[in-house]
Amino acid sequence: MEQVYKQNKVDLFLDSGAYSAYSQGISINLDDYIAFIKENISSLNVYANLDVIGDPVKTWQNQRLMERAGLNPLPTFHYGANERWLRKYLDKGYDYIALGGMVPISNSHLVPWLDEIFEKYICDDKGMPKFKVHGFGLTSLVLMLRYPWYSVDSTTWIMAGRMGGVYVPFRKNGKWMYDENSWKIAVSERSPNKSEAGKHISSLTKGEKQLVLDYLEEKGYGPGKSEFRKESMSYKLQENERWLGKAVDGVREVEKILEDGVGNRYQLRDEVNIIYFIDLEKSIPEWPWSFKRPSSSGLGIMS
């Protein structure tokens, strides 16, 4: 890891994997986690506490145990936990805190909670954050743009690419607008959204489709072009061909890629989505910026 880190000069933020472990019903050994961090400490800019979803006591205990082992993990406060635990972290003087447990919660529930947390604890009377805040599992544009996060993370962009989608901003007066109105548009020929109006590039209006193509072209990508046919499983794949789906009665679909593009290469979709979020970050005011709770008539809450 250290050699790769030095060669590419990247900043690494280590997530403990607590949410994935919780979702899969497995556990992570704290001693193993501590040992891994110590082994790679020179390559890590930030590493999270081994939090325990739904258990603020154990989360706090792990924080203290990691600190006693000579580490400085990022503490985490979860949605639904008693606010006294957040006050406990603040009383200890932490200047960088994560908010977690938000992945399965709808925006209609998160917005009131986050409004209160940011107003009551994170920001001063002018709305300026008093310390850094990380949002675990957060790429909802509504929530990203509403609050002055210092950092956020999520695998949503990866899943979007794997499911055949790319993020595309709207354009206004010739400028790409990175706001909550941005699209996630399916572009893969194999996407399950192909038959849904307005969800796939093929079902957009002529103007909407051209906007997507313009954006992709500007970023250096094309839609791609493929041909599909069915072959016996005894068929030997040729150059630029690959099997699709499962065989039925000894026959399976073959895709022949005529032109590489976002429609037939998930790696290119990943690249486009990375570029989108980099540009989104550039469009947001440099941290710290002021949070002001909108009026009730302008919540803009989306699920």
Buried (B, 14 or more C-beta within 10 A) or exposed (E): EEEEBEEEEEEEEBBBBBBEBBEEEEEBEBEEBBEBBEEBEEBBEBBBBBBBBEBBEBBBBBBEBBBEBEBEBBBBBBBEBEEEBBEBBBEEEBEBBBBBBBBEBEBEBBBEBBBEBBBEBBBEEEBEBEBBBBBBBBBBBBBBBBBBBBBBBBEBBBEBBEBBBBBBBBEEEEEBEBBBEBBBBBBBBBBEBBEEEEBBBBBBEEEBBEBBBEBBEEBEBBBBBBEEEEBEEEBEEEEEBEBBEEEEEEEBBBBBBEEBBBBBBBEBBBBBBBBBBEBBEEBEEEEBEEBEBEEEEEBEBEE
